[in-house]
Amino acid sequence: MVMLVYKNGSLTREDVRNCYAEKSWDVFNKFLEQTPPLNGGKIGFYYKDHEILPPMPVGFHRYILQNFNGETLDGLNLQEVQEFDPPSEVRALIEGQFLSMRAHAERFGMPSPPKRIIATGGASANKSILSSIASIFGCDIYTVQRPDSASLGAALRAAHGWLCNKRGSFVPMSCMYKDLDKTSLSCKLSMAAEDQKLVSKYALLMKKRMELENNLVKKLGRY
């Protein structure tokens, strides 16, 4: 099992929402939907808190890959800027977070595209974000009935402990998952896979993003 750990997740999305989307998820989603995939080559790194993966200090870094069309990285000019327009900030954040996840997951052996993704947590209720995930990873996105996965996991561990104590011996966790489709753990398809040509274009943008990330780590990394 591989675990990728990030500090700059939902709280950083909320911070960008507050700064650029009128503190409204409706405006945030509208901005995300009205901007084109690949964001015109705009790439952003948003570290509101010291990041774990990659090991970066607090800071915000924005670049424009001029004339990027998703076909090649040859002959393109890179320009560092202080800020994007609000809609582009929103898309740069979302694409940046999930391109990072895709890049590091593939580095550890995740196939491209994966068979499916099960999204949990608060953002899994956001259809606009799920659509971007489907575009970036190129696979179907599933969700569970309860988005608050941390509290659900704690409840399951408590129930498992109670069951073991009641029976006086260890009980395999699998015993708790009989008739899975009748429980809150059952998954449903929330967003179908996007155009595979777009997935390939995202692969190029991901490659450039990782190059920029590695350079930032060499220059500013905390370890």
Number of C-alpha atoms within 10 A of each C-alpha: 3 8 7 10 12 17 14 18 18 13 12 16 20 16 14 20 21 14 13 20 21 13 14 14 15 13 16 25 19 15 20 26 17 11 16 12 18 22 20 17 19 25 26 27 20 23 17 18 16 17 20 14 14 18 14 20 17 12 13 12 16 17 20 19 19 14 13 22 15 18 12 11 15 7 9 12 11 14 11 13 12 8 13 17 8 18 21 22 27 27 27 26 21 20 28 20 19 17 22 20 19 22 17 16 16 14 10 12 9 14 12 15 19 13 12 16 18 14 19 17 15 12 16 20 17 11 13 19 20 21 19 20 25 23 25 28 29 25 22 22 23 20 21 21 14 17 17 14 16 11 12 14 11 11 12 14 13 11 13 18 14 12 18 14 12 11 9 9 9 12 15 11 13 7 10 13 13 9 9 11 11 9 12 12 15 15 17 13 13 18 20 16 18 18 13 15 13 16 21 19 18 23 19 18 26 23 15 16 20 16 11 17 18 14 12 16 15 12 10 14 16 13 9
